């Protein structure tokens, strides 16, 4: 793609499942700026800190730009021939289940579709699973058990219409900030709206909560079965809805009544008065939405948790109605798209069931496939266990980093290292997974590839390219197609562009459907390249008007021909929608089409919600209550007395392959940490900012201690993002046992028995460096980007030759002048190296965590230091009289620090809004507003003393 003039492209954010619209403006010189799309119905112009920093992550630093075989550069033909021939030979010698694909919610729907088609329909195995198994498989299983289909009933609009929002296992303020801000804005308009947070930690989401239930790990089943029993006891049921549209209520209510209120309190760790207040609020509030996320899903009882929540909504008829329903929010940009195309090992494309012979036959006929896998394949944890024991001998990993993100991560890494043939398609040349690949295939990145994604409310949006594809990188769908051709399946994998793949995907959704399946986007089965380019965001279902698009038994023609009648929204309508002249979704207004006779037809208008009047996708069209008996699960022991909970932080994403490139996103939390309650810290002899060992039966990490009362006593929280690329020993998923939910196969990443110990460091260090060091000889280290280089935290068990250690970090061969300060008796050492007027590195060492202003220090890498006297401030580690120390960054969007906020409070800003008006902090994504309020309250308390 040649850039010859400034232009702005509508695309979609590649982070979480909110699916925010993005406007990417590319200048004639190639400079890119990103802002929220005010017309996109998911975010209406808002972006979180990660989305706002997207332009900082699109450079080519570290990119994989050409195919490699055993580390040797090669061309695409040799690489693709080797992949195809090795997979084909492995299948011939060991059977089709000896190969596997492990894919990702980072893939676009078109990529996902062809990968699933190749594995399940042409190789004939279901050994394709996705990293989405790690985040939302329990929701899928719960939906299918209750509804007969993987259907999310509601829409984001319900969050604004509800009178009560129950957030369960969801730190919405940090993990889905745009949805959090939609709720916060709605609450400002309607102060009577209530919010309940159910979470072991008092996260920043608690800032808008009227009630925080600090539930015990995995206490959710007991909480919601107890709620169902309470609803029955207090006649708070919708018996008309239960009778007309559900089955199994009696058994579910009987099972839920196994624990009385005291028993529920014991199982949840909550007080009986707390339970009654929550239960009575739920019972009295008709317009209730229960939003749940990884705290529910990532559990060995995750599917039961989901169904316990759904049971309560079915029992009260609070489903599919404005402001009412259970709502699963997904963690990845295209987790939903993967579900739609059958990216999970136990599903078929278009929400069909792999166990159903009629569904298999339908998909096989549609694809004209030689076979379709007859049984579910290996789910993620099982898949890597099969790699380890040799059952899987050829593995293709696409757009994900399982060496860091899978439970039992060290065992997963060992399995990949031992696998006879590993292919990795990725964007970066160096990740903890890519380093073990025999074949490395360079994939196009966000901003370079075209396709579609589906967000948590079933809204399909386009990701559009606005940058040229660098080097020899290619789209993932193209790579899969080319391998399929070389395996002998050219006729079925000759897609000239993603538009044809999307049209095929849409056609399959409608094929022999006629309302029998929830997922139907048949209105787009005839989309051509022009229509696809102009596609506006729409929610499914979006069936073709009138009769089913594909008559029974009628197959797509071979080659590039499409069947008639092609019903398609045309570019003119898309443009009108973008201009606000039509609703965004074609189902919310008039849609133009081109039926055979050329006449315009209005399609049937369907609600953006499911199930208000029943119509479930079970054989009797009734929802199924699931009988769930609450249990109390304990995994701790005297050797491992704490519960480890893993999760996300505000400004980083997955394994930092994208966010790790942004200096702005590394300012807020620059190193891995463990949140520990003060009582536990005191018990284990741990001080704030100490380095601690967190260990389980499966491994150990070294992280910084963050002592905070926001953590539940008896628990410790460690984020999942840090890898061997950014830290010495912080791959926290190496600590997580491969325990999974029996129904969904989703790992239990939030309830792991652990212990913490103080790491006995003799020296702590902090450094800022213009260049990334080639090696770091330290027991603990954590590296993060800053504006003009890198920042580095250190801890060591034994002393070093400190001048030599400094030289190794600065680069032993680098020229320049070094200033040094040594206090041998006190154990303090400081070094600063200058090349001309430029600071190239500084190192501070002390027997305790180093007291240096990090935000001020890293700014010195981009400052001029011609004044030799001013260089002494660098060695001192603190700003001179005319310099400003903004303090630890609180607002990443505008780079506002804690000291600046505190100073503004001293100057009279006594509200979050006043701070925003003065410093802009909290006025973009808003995810820092809770922290700003904490600083304001702390200053008030200090002033009152």
WOVENSUL-V784175 format. One record per pair of residues at least 12 apart in sequence whose ideal C-beta (glycine too) atoms are under 7 Angstrom apart, sorted by the first residue. I is the first residue (numbers start at 1). J is the second residue. D is the distance in Angstrom with one decimal. If there is no record, write none. Layout:
i/j/d
I/J/D
I/J/D
//
This chain:
i/j/d
1/465/6.2
1/467/6.8
1/468/4.2
2/468/6.9
3/26/5.8
3/28/6.7
3/30/5.4
3/468/6.9
4/28/6.6
5/28/5.4
6/26/6.8
6/27/5.0
6/28/5.4
7/26/5.8
8/23/5.3
8/24/6.9
8/25/4.4
9/24/5.0
9/464/5.2
9/466/3.9
10/23/6.2
10/37/5.9
10/464/6.4
11/24/5.7
11/462/6.9
11/463/5.2
11/464/4.5
11/466/6.6
12/453/5.5
12/461/4.4
12/462/6.7
12/463/4.9
13/47/6.9
13/51/4.7
13/333/6.7
14/106/6.9
14/333/5.1
14/446/4.2
15/50/5.1
15/51/6.2
15/333/6.2
15/653/5.6
16/175/6.5
16/176/5.6
16/331/6.0
16/332/6.9
16/333/6.8
17/329/6.1
17/330/3.2
17/331/5.9
17/332/6.0
17/333/6.5
17/335/5.7
17/336/6.7
17/455/5.6
17/456/4.3
18/42/5.8
18/43/6.7
18/176/5.4
18/178/5.1
18/179/5.7
18/455/6.1
18/456/6.7
19/42/4.7
19/333/6.6
19/453/6.3
19/455/2.6
19/459/6.0
19/461/5.8
20/36/6.4
20/40/6.6
20/42/5.4
20/43/3.8
20/47/5.9
20/51/5.8
20/178/5.7
21/36/6.8
21/37/3.1
21/39/7.0
21/40/2.3
21/42/6.2
21/43/5.9
21/461/6.6
21/537/7.0
22/34/5.8
22/36/6.6
22/37/5.9
22/51/6.6
22/54/6.9
23/35/5.2
23/37/5.0
24/447/6.7
24/466/4.6
26/466/5.4
32/55/4.7
32/58/6.3
33/55/5.8
34/52/6.9
34/54/4.6
34/55/4.7
39/578/6.2
39/580/6.8
40/537/6.1
41/459/6.9
41/537/6.1
41/584/5.0
42/156/6.6
42/455/5.7
42/459/6.2
43/178/4.8
46/178/4.9
46/181/6.0
46/925/6.6
47/925/6.2
48/177/3.9
48/178/5.9
48/925/4.1
48/927/6.0
49/650/6.6
49/651/5.2
49/665/6.6
49/892/4.3
49/893/5.3
49/925/5.3
49/927/6.3
50/651/6.3
50/653/5.9
50/659/6.1
50/665/6.4
52/893/5.3
52/924/6.1
52/925/6.6
53/662/4.6
53/664/5.0
53/665/5.4
56/661/6.5
56/662/4.1
56/664/6.3
57/658/4.8
57/659/6.8
57/661/4.6
57/662/5.5
58/447/5.1
58/467/6.5
59/661/6.7
60/470/5.6
61/661/6.8
62/428/5.2
62/429/5.9
62/430/6.1
63/427/6.4
63/428/6.5
63/429/6.6
63/470/6.4
64/426/6.0
64/427/6.5
64/428/5.9
64/429/4.2
64/440/6.0
64/442/4.3
65/442/5.5
65/470/5.9
65/471/2.9
65/472/6.3
65/473/6.3
66/442/5.9
66/471/5.6
66/472/4.5
67/79/3.8
67/440/6.7
67/441/5.7
67/442/6.4
67/472/6.8
68/440/4.3
69/82/6.3
69/438/6.9
69/439/5.6
70/438/6.1
76/472/6.7
79/439/5.7
79/441/6.3
80/482/5.0
80/483/5.7
80/486/5.9
81/486/6.1
82/439/6.2
83/423/5.4
83/439/5.9
83/483/5.2
84/483/5.0
84/486/3.4
84/487/4.9
86/394/5.8
86/421/5.1
87/99/5.4
87/394/5.3
87/487/6.6
88/487/5.4
90/393/5.3
90/394/4.4
91/123/6.6
94/393/5.9
96/123/5.4
96/124/4.9
96/125/4.2
97/125/5.0
97/127/5.9
98/391/6.8
98/392/6.1
98/393/4.9
98/394/6.8
99/123/6.6
99/125/6.7
99/127/6.6
99/392/6.8
99/394/4.5
100/127/3.9
100/128/6.9
100/378/6.8
100/383/5.6
100/392/4.9
100/395/5.3
101/115/5.7
101/119/5.3
101/128/4.2
101/396/4.9
101/398/6.8
102/129/6.1
102/383/6.3
102/395/6.7
102/397/4.9
102/400/6.7
102/402/6.3
103/115/5.6
103/128/6.4
103/130/4.8
103/343/6.0
103/398/4.7
103/399/6.9
104/130/6.0
104/131/5.0
104/398/6.0
104/399/4.0
104/400/3.8
105/130/6.4
105/131/6.1
105/132/4.4
105/332/3.0
105/333/6.6
105/334/5.2
105/335/4.2
105/338/5.7
106/332/6.6
106/333/6.9
106/399/4.3
106/400/6.7
107/334/6.3
107/398/6.3
107/399/5.3
107/476/5.8
108/334/6.3
108/449/6.6
108/451/3.0
108/452/6.2
108/453/6.2
108/463/6.0
109/334/6.3
109/337/3.8
109/340/6.8
109/341/6.1
109/451/6.1
109/452/4.8
109/453/6.4
109/454/6.7
109/505/6.6
110/451/4.4
110/452/6.8
110/477/4.8
110/498/4.1
110/501/4.1
110/502/5.9
111/451/6.6
111/476/3.8
111/477/4.6
111/480/7.0
112/337/6.0
112/338/5.0
112/341/4.7
112/343/4.9
113/341/4.4
113/501/5.6
113/505/5.0
114/477/5.1
114/480/4.6
114/481/5.9
114/493/6.5
114/501/6.2
115/128/6.4
115/398/6.7
115/480/5.1
116/128/5.9
116/341/5.2
116/342/4.8
116/343/5.7
116/349/5.9
117/367/6.2
118/480/5.9
118/484/4.9
120/342/6.7
120/348/6.9
120/372/6.0
120/373/4.6
121/363/6.7
121/364/6.7
121/367/4.7
121/369/3.6
121/372/5.4
122/369/5.7
122/370/6.4
122/484/6.6
122/489/4.8
122/492/6.6
124/371/4.1
124/373/5.8
125/373/5.5
125/377/6.1
126/345/5.3
126/354/6.0
126/373/3.8
126/375/6.5
126/376/5.5
126/377/3.1
127/345/6.7
127/377/4.1
127/378/5.5
127/383/6.7
127/392/7.0
128/343/6.9
128/345/6.2
128/377/6.3
129/344/6.3
129/345/4.2
129/377/6.6
129/378/6.7
129/379/5.5
129/380/4.9
129/383/5.6
130/338/5.2
130/343/4.6
130/344/6.2
131/400/4.5
131/405/6.1
132/332/6.1
132/335/4.3
132/338/5.3
132/343/6.8
133/344/6.5
133/379/5.8
133/380/4.2
133/745/6.2
133/746/6.2
134/380/6.5
134/405/6.5
134/746/6.7
134/747/6.1
135/294/6.0
135/297/6.4
135/330/6.9
135/331/4.2
135/332/6.5
135/335/6.5
136/297/5.6
136/328/6.5
136/330/5.2
136/331/6.8
136/335/5.4
137/344/6.7
137/744/4.1
137/745/5.9
137/746/4.1
138/296/7.0
138/297/4.2
138/302/3.1
138/303/4.7
138/306/5.5
138/741/5.6
138/744/4.3
138/746/4.8
139/297/5.7
139/306/5.6
139/328/4.0
140/339/6.1
140/344/6.7
140/744/6.8
141/303/4.3
141/743/4.8
141/744/3.9
142/303/5.1
142/306/2.8
142/307/4.8
142/310/6.2
145/307/5.8
145/624/6.4
145/626/5.5
146/307/5.9
146/310/4.7
146/623/5.6
146/624/5.6
146/626/6.4
147/616/5.1
147/617/6.0
147/623/6.0
148/616/5.4
148/617/3.7
148/618/3.6
149/351/5.8
149/517/6.9
149/518/4.4
149/617/3.8
150/339/5.6
150/351/5.9
151/518/4.7
151/610/5.3
152/327/6.9
152/328/6.0
152/456/6.7
152/457/6.7
152/458/5.8
153/319/5.4
153/320/5.0
153/325/4.6
153/326/6.9
153/609/5.9
153/610/4.5
153/611/5.2
154/289/6.9
154/325/4.0
154/327/5.4
154/609/5.5
155/457/4.7
155/608/4.8
155/609/6.3
156/179/6.7
156/182/6.6
156/457/5.0
158/289/5.1
158/322/6.5
158/323/5.2
158/324/6.8
158/325/6.1
158/327/6.9
159/179/6.4
159/182/5.7
159/183/5.3
159/186/6.9
159/289/6.1
160/182/6.0
160/186/4.1
161/287/6.4
161/322/4.9
161/323/3.3
162/193/6.9
162/287/5.0
162/288/6.2
162/289/4.3
162/323/4.2
162/324/6.9
163/192/7.0
163/193/5.9
163/194/6.9
163/285/5.1
163/287/4.3
163/323/6.7
164/194/4.8
164/281/6.4
164/282/6.8
164/285/4.0
164/287/7.0
164/288/4.4
165/183/6.1
165/195/5.0
165/289/5.3
165/291/6.3
166/196/4.8
166/198/6.7
166/288/6.7
166/290/4.4
167/195/6.8
167/196/6.9
167/197/5.0
167/198/6.7
167/205/6.2
167/291/5.1
168/198/4.5
168/220/6.4
168/290/6.2
168/291/7.0
168/292/4.2
168/295/6.5
168/296/5.5
168/309/6.9
169/198/6.8
169/199/6.2
169/220/6.9
169/292/5.7
169/293/5.7
169/294/6.2
169/295/1.7
169/296/4.4
170/291/5.6
170/292/6.1
170/293/3.8
170/295/6.4
170/329/6.5
171/199/6.9
171/203/4.2
171/204/6.9
171/205/5.1
171/647/7.0
172/205/5.0
172/291/6.9
173/203/6.8
173/204/4.3
173/205/4.2
173/207/6.7
173/927/5.5
173/930/6.2
174/203/6.9
174/204/5.8
174/648/6.6
174/649/6.6
174/650/4.1
174/927/5.9
175/293/6.8
175/648/5.3
176/329/5.6
177/925/4.8
177/926/6.5
177/927/4.0
179/329/6.7
180/205/6.7
181/925/7.0
181/926/4.5
183/195/6.9
183/208/6.8
184/208/5.5
184/926/6.8
187/208/6.3
194/210/5.0
194/281/6.4
195/208/5.3
195/209/4.9
195/210/5.7
196/209/6.3
196/210/6.7
196/211/4.6
196/213/6.7
196/278/6.1
197/209/4.0
197/212/4.8
197/213/7.0
198/213/4.7
198/215/5.5
198/223/6.8
199/295/6.2
200/214/6.0
200/215/5.9
200/217/6.0
200/645/6.4
200/712/4.3
200/715/5.6
201/710/5.9
201/711/5.8
201/712/6.2
201/717/6.0
202/214/6.7
202/710/4.2
204/930/3.9
204/931/6.7
207/929/6.7
207/930/3.5
207/933/6.3
211/277/6.7
211/278/6.3
213/270/5.7
213/274/6.1
213/278/6.3
214/712/5.3
215/268/5.2
215/269/6.2
215/270/6.3
216/268/5.6
216/269/3.4
217/643/4.8
217/645/7.0
217/715/6.8
217/750/6.7
217/751/4.4
218/299/5.6
218/301/6.0
218/633/5.0
218/751/5.2
219/267/5.6
219/268/3.7
219/269/6.0
220/296/6.0
220/305/4.5
220/308/7.0
221/301/5.4
221/304/5.2
221/305/5.5
221/308/5.3
221/628/6.2
221/630/5.1
221/631/6.9
222/259/6.2
222/264/5.2
222/267/3.6
222/268/5.3
222/630/4.0
223/264/6.9
223/268/5.1
224/308/3.7
224/309/5.3
224/312/5.8
225/256/3.9
225/308/5.3
225/628/5.6
225/630/4.5
226/259/6.3
226/264/3.7
226/275/6.6
227/279/5.5
227/282/6.1
227/312/5.2
228/252/6.8
228/253/6.4
228/256/4.2
228/311/5.3
228/312/5.4
228/315/6.1
229/253/6.9
229/256/4.6
229/257/4.7
230/279/4.3
230/283/6.8
231/283/5.8
231/312/6.6
231/315/5.6
231/316/6.5
232/253/5.0
234/283/5.8
236/283/3.8
236/316/6.6
237/315/5.3
237/316/6.5
238/316/5.3
238/317/3.3
241/317/3.4
242/315/6.4
244/614/6.3
245/614/3.5
245/622/5.7
245/623/6.0
246/314/5.4
246/622/5.4
246/623/4.6
246/625/5.9
247/620/6.8
247/622/4.8
247/624/5.8
247/625/6.9
248/624/5.4
248/625/3.9
248/627/6.7
249/315/6.9
249/625/4.9
251/627/4.3
252/311/5.5
252/625/3.8
252/626/6.3
252/627/4.7
255/627/4.1
255/628/5.8
255/629/4.7
256/628/6.9
258/629/5.2
258/630/6.1
259/630/5.2
261/275/6.3
267/630/6.0
267/632/4.7
286/318/6.7
286/324/6.8
287/323/3.6
287/324/5.2
288/318/5.5
288/324/5.8
289/323/6.6
289/324/6.4
289/325/5.9
289/327/5.5
290/309/5.3
290/313/6.8
290/326/5.1
290/327/6.6
291/327/4.8
291/329/5.9
292/309/6.2
292/328/6.1
293/329/5.1
294/331/6.4
294/647/6.5
295/750/6.1
297/746/5.9
298/746/6.3
298/747/6.5
298/748/6.4
298/749/4.3
298/750/5.0
299/741/6.5
299/748/5.2
299/750/6.4
299/751/6.5
300/739/5.3
300/740/6.6
300/741/5.4
300/748/4.3
301/741/6.7
302/741/4.5
302/744/5.9
302/746/5.3
303/741/5.4
303/743/4.0
303/744/4.9
304/628/4.9
307/626/4.0
307/628/6.1
308/628/5.3
309/326/5.2
310/326/5.1
311/625/5.5
311/626/6.5
313/325/6.2
313/326/4.9
314/623/5.4
314/625/6.3
319/611/5.0
319/612/6.9
320/609/4.5
320/610/5.2
320/611/3.9
320/612/3.5
321/612/5.0
328/456/6.9
329/456/4.8
330/456/4.8
333/453/5.1
334/453/4.1
334/454/6.4
336/454/3.8
336/455/6.4
336/456/6.5
336/458/6.8
337/452/6.9
337/453/5.4
337/454/4.2
340/454/6.2
340/519/5.7
341/505/6.4
345/376/5.6
345/377/3.6
345/378/6.0
345/379/5.3
346/376/3.8
348/360/6.9
348/363/5.5
349/363/6.0
349/508/5.9
350/508/4.9
350/509/4.5
350/517/6.8
350/519/5.6
351/517/5.6
351/518/6.0
351/519/4.0
352/517/7.0
354/373/6.4
354/376/5.5
360/372/4.6
360/374/6.7
362/511/6.6
362/512/5.6
365/555/6.2
366/508/5.4
366/511/5.1
366/555/6.6
367/492/6.3
368/492/6.6
368/555/6.5
379/745/3.4
380/406/6.7
380/745/7.0
381/407/6.5
381/738/4.8
381/740/5.4
381/745/6.6
381/747/6.0
384/402/6.8
384/406/6.2
384/412/4.8
384/415/5.3
387/415/4.2
387/416/6.7
387/419/5.2
388/411/6.5
388/414/6.9
388/415/3.7
393/419/7.0
393/420/5.0
393/421/6.7
394/420/7.0
394/421/4.4
395/419/5.4
395/422/5.2
396/423/4.3
397/424/4.8
397/433/6.2
398/425/4.6
398/476/6.1
399/425/6.5
399/426/6.6
399/443/6.5
399/476/6.7
401/431/5.1
401/432/6.2
401/433/4.8
401/655/4.5
401/657/6.6
402/433/5.9
403/416/6.6
403/432/4.1
403/433/4.4
404/432/5.2
404/655/4.5
404/723/4.6
404/731/5.4
404/733/6.3
405/654/6.7
405/655/6.0
405/733/6.0
406/733/6.1
407/733/5.7
407/736/3.9
407/737/6.5
407/738/5.0
407/747/4.4
407/749/6.4
408/698/5.9
408/736/6.7
408/737/6.4
408/738/4.4
409/731/5.5
409/733/4.3
409/734/4.2
410/699/5.8
410/734/4.6
416/433/6.9
416/436/4.8
417/436/5.2
421/438/5.7
422/436/6.1
422/437/5.0
422/438/5.3
423/437/6.4
423/439/4.5
423/441/6.6
424/437/3.8
424/440/5.7
425/441/4.3
425/443/4.8
425/476/6.0
425/479/5.8
426/443/5.9
427/443/5.5
427/445/4.5
428/657/5.4
430/725/6.6
431/657/6.0
431/725/6.8
432/723/5.2
432/724/5.1
432/725/6.7
441/479/5.7
442/471/6.4
442/472/6.0
442/473/4.2
443/473/6.1
443/474/6.9
443/476/5.4
444/469/5.2
444/473/5.0
444/474/6.3
444/475/5.0
447/465/6.8
447/466/5.7
447/467/4.3
448/465/5.5
448/467/5.0
448/469/4.7
448/473/7.0
449/463/6.8
449/465/5.9
449/475/5.0
450/463/6.8
450/464/5.9
450/465/5.1
450/498/5.2
451/463/5.4
451/498/4.9
452/502/6.0
457/539/6.7
458/539/5.0
458/540/5.2
459/537/5.4
459/538/6.8
459/539/4.9
460/537/6.8
460/538/5.8
460/540/6.5
461/537/4.3
462/535/5.1
477/495/6.9
477/498/6.0
477/501/6.0
481/493/4.4
481/495/5.8
491/558/6.4
496/560/7.0
497/529/6.1
499/527/6.3
499/528/6.6
499/529/4.6
499/532/3.7
502/524/6.9
502/527/6.3
502/532/6.0
503/524/6.9
503/525/5.8
503/526/6.7
503/527/4.9
503/562/6.7
506/521/4.6
506/522/6.1
506/524/4.1
506/525/4.3
506/527/6.8
507/525/3.9
507/549/6.6
507/550/6.4
507/556/6.4
509/521/5.0
509/522/6.1
510/522/2.7
510/525/5.9
510/543/6.4
510/544/6.0
510/548/6.2
510/549/4.3
510/550/6.0
511/550/4.5
512/550/6.7
512/552/5.6
513/548/6.3
514/548/4.8
517/617/6.7
518/541/6.7
518/610/7.0
518/617/5.6
519/540/6.2
520/540/6.8
520/541/4.6
520/543/4.5
521/540/5.1
521/542/4.8
522/543/4.9
522/544/3.9
522/549/4.3
523/542/4.5
523/543/6.2
523/544/5.0
523/567/5.8
523/569/6.8
523/586/6.6
523/591/6.9
523/603/6.6
524/542/6.7
524/568/6.7
525/544/6.6
525/549/5.1
525/566/6.8
526/562/6.2
526/566/2.4
526/567/5.7
526/568/4.1
527/568/5.2
528/568/7.0
530/571/5.3
531/568/5.3
531/569/6.4
531/570/5.9
531/571/5.9
534/571/3.9
534/574/3.7
534/575/6.4
535/574/6.3
536/574/4.8
536/577/4.5
536/578/6.0
536/584/5.7
537/584/5.4
538/584/6.9
538/585/4.5
538/586/5.6
538/587/6.9
539/585/5.3
539/608/5.1
541/606/6.0
542/586/6.4
542/587/5.6
544/567/4.5
545/567/6.0
545/593/6.3
545/601/4.8
545/603/3.8
545/604/6.8
546/601/6.6
549/567/6.6
550/563/6.9
564/596/5.8
565/595/5.1
565/596/4.2
566/594/6.4
567/593/4.5
567/595/6.0
568/593/6.1
568/594/6.1
569/586/5.2
569/591/5.3
569/592/6.2
569/593/6.9
570/592/5.2
572/592/6.7
573/591/6.4
573/592/4.5
587/603/6.8
587/605/6.0
587/606/5.7
590/602/5.7
591/603/5.6
635/751/6.2
635/753/4.4
636/753/4.9
637/753/6.1
639/755/6.6
640/696/6.3
640/697/7.0
640/753/3.8
640/754/5.4
640/755/5.0
641/755/6.5
642/680/6.8
642/714/6.0
642/715/6.3
642/716/5.2
642/754/5.0
642/755/6.3
642/756/6.3
643/714/6.3
643/715/4.6
643/751/6.0
643/752/6.9
643/753/6.9
643/754/7.0
644/694/6.6
644/696/6.4
644/716/5.6
644/718/6.5
644/735/6.3
644/752/4.1
644/754/3.8
645/715/5.8
645/717/4.8
645/750/4.7
646/718/5.8
646/720/5.0
646/732/5.4
646/733/7.0
646/736/6.6
646/749/5.0
646/750/6.4
647/717/6.6
647/719/6.3
647/720/6.4
648/719/6.4
648/720/6.6
649/669/5.2
649/719/4.8
649/721/6.6
650/668/6.1
650/927/5.5
651/665/4.3
651/668/4.7
651/669/6.8
651/892/5.2
652/665/6.4
652/721/4.3
654/721/6.8
655/721/6.3
655/723/5.1
656/721/5.1
656/723/6.5
656/726/6.0
660/726/6.0
660/785/6.7
661/785/6.6
662/785/6.6
663/785/4.5
663/786/5.1
663/787/4.9
664/892/5.4
664/895/6.8
665/892/6.1
666/784/3.9
666/785/5.0
666/786/7.0
667/889/3.8
667/892/5.9
667/895/7.0
668/889/5.4
668/892/5.1
670/784/4.2
670/791/6.1
671/704/5.5
671/782/3.6
671/784/6.9
671/793/5.0
672/703/4.3
672/704/6.8
672/718/6.9
672/719/6.4
672/722/4.1
672/727/5.6
672/730/3.9
672/782/6.2
673/703/5.3
673/704/4.5
673/706/4.5
674/692/5.6
674/694/5.4
674/703/4.8
674/705/5.9
674/706/6.6
674/716/5.2
674/717/6.9
674/718/5.0
674/756/6.6
675/706/5.1
675/708/5.5
675/710/7.0
675/711/4.4
675/716/6.5
675/717/4.1
676/705/5.9
676/707/5.5
676/711/6.1
676/716/5.5
676/756/6.5
677/709/6.5
677/711/4.5
677/712/6.6
677/713/4.5
678/707/5.5
678/709/6.0
679/713/5.3
680/713/6.1
680/714/6.9
681/705/6.8
681/707/4.5
684/756/5.5
684/757/6.6
684/758/6.9
685/758/5.5
686/705/5.1
686/756/6.7
686/758/5.1
687/705/7.0
688/705/6.2
688/707/4.4
689/704/6.3
689/705/6.4
689/849/4.1
690/705/4.5
690/758/5.4
691/704/6.2
691/759/4.1
691/761/5.6
691/780/5.1
691/795/4.4
692/705/4.8
692/756/5.2
692/757/6.5
692/758/5.9
692/759/5.9
693/756/6.8
693/757/4.8
693/759/5.4
694/716/6.3
694/718/5.9
694/735/6.8
694/754/5.8
694/756/5.4
695/754/6.5
695/755/5.6
696/735/4.3
696/752/5.5
696/753/6.3
696/754/4.8
697/737/6.9
698/734/6.5
698/735/5.6
698/736/6.9
698/737/5.5
699/734/4.0
699/735/4.8
701/718/6.8
701/729/5.4
701/730/5.1
701/731/6.8
701/732/5.5
701/735/6.3
702/728/6.6
702/729/4.7
702/730/6.9
702/759/5.9
702/779/7.0
702/780/4.6
703/718/6.0
703/730/5.8
716/754/6.3
716/756/6.0
718/732/4.7
720/732/5.7
720/733/6.3
726/782/6.5
726/783/5.4
726/784/6.9
727/781/6.6
727/782/4.4
728/778/6.7
728/779/6.9
728/780/5.6
728/781/4.7
730/782/7.0
735/752/6.2
735/754/6.7
736/749/5.3
736/752/5.4
737/752/6.4
759/780/6.7
759/795/6.5
760/797/6.5
761/795/4.1
761/796/6.1
761/797/6.2
762/796/6.4
762/797/6.4
762/798/6.2
762/799/6.1
762/847/6.8
763/796/4.8
763/799/6.3
763/827/6.8
763/845/5.4
763/847/6.4
764/794/6.6
764/795/5.2
764/846/5.7
764/848/6.2
764/849/5.0
764/850/5.4
765/794/3.4
765/843/6.3
765/844/6.4
765/845/4.7
765/850/6.4
766/793/5.9
766/844/4.9
766/850/4.4
766/852/5.4
766/854/6.9
767/792/4.2
767/794/7.0
767/809/5.7
767/841/6.6
767/842/6.4
767/843/4.4
768/786/6.6
768/789/6.4
768/791/5.2
768/841/7.0
768/842/5.5
768/857/5.4
768/858/5.0
768/861/5.6
769/789/5.3
769/790/4.8
769/792/6.4
769/809/6.2
769/810/7.0
769/841/4.7
770/788/6.5
770/789/4.3
770/840/4.5
770/841/6.3
770/861/5.8
771/789/6.6
771/811/6.4
772/790/5.3
773/809/4.9
777/805/6.8
777/808/6.6
778/794/4.7
778/795/6.8
778/796/5.3
779/795/6.2
779/796/5.5
779/797/5.1
780/794/6.6
780/795/3.8
781/793/6.6
781/794/5.2
786/858/3.9
786/861/6.7
787/858/6.7
787/859/6.9
787/861/6.9
787/862/5.5
788/861/3.8
788/862/3.9
789/861/4.8
791/854/6.6
791/858/5.2
802/829/4.7
802/845/6.3
806/831/4.2
806/843/4.7
809/841/6.4
809/843/6.1
810/833/4.9
810/840/6.4
810/841/4.0
814/840/6.4
815/835/6.5
816/833/4.9
816/834/5.5
816/835/4.1
816/840/5.9
817/833/7.0
817/834/5.1
818/831/6.0
818/832/7.0
818/833/4.8
819/832/4.8
819/871/6.0
819/875/5.3
821/875/5.3
827/846/6.4
827/847/4.1
828/845/6.8
828/846/5.3
829/845/4.3
830/844/5.3
830/875/5.1
830/877/6.7
831/843/4.6
832/871/6.5
832/874/4.5
832/875/5.2
834/865/6.0
834/871/6.5
837/864/5.1
837/865/5.2
837/866/4.0
838/865/6.9
839/860/5.3
839/861/5.7
839/865/5.6
839/874/6.3
842/857/6.9
842/874/5.6
844/877/5.5
852/877/4.0
853/878/6.2
853/879/7.0
853/885/4.7
855/885/6.9
855/886/5.3
855/887/6.2
855/888/6.4
855/889/6.0
855/897/5.5
856/879/5.1
856/883/6.8
856/885/4.5
857/877/6.7
860/874/5.8
885/899/5.7
886/899/5.5
886/900/4.9
887/899/3.1
887/900/6.7
890/921/6.5
890/928/5.2
890/931/5.0
890/932/6.4
891/921/3.8
891/922/6.1
891/928/4.6
893/924/3.9
893/925/5.9
894/920/4.6
894/921/5.8
894/924/6.9
896/919/5.0
896/920/7.0
896/921/3.9
898/935/6.0
900/919/6.0
901/915/5.9
901/919/6.8
901/921/6.4
901/932/6.0
901/935/4.9
902/935/5.9
902/939/5.8
904/918/5.1
904/919/5.9
905/935/6.8
905/936/5.5
905/939/4.3
906/939/6.9
910/936/6.4
912/929/5.2
912/932/5.1
912/933/5.5
915/932/5.4
//
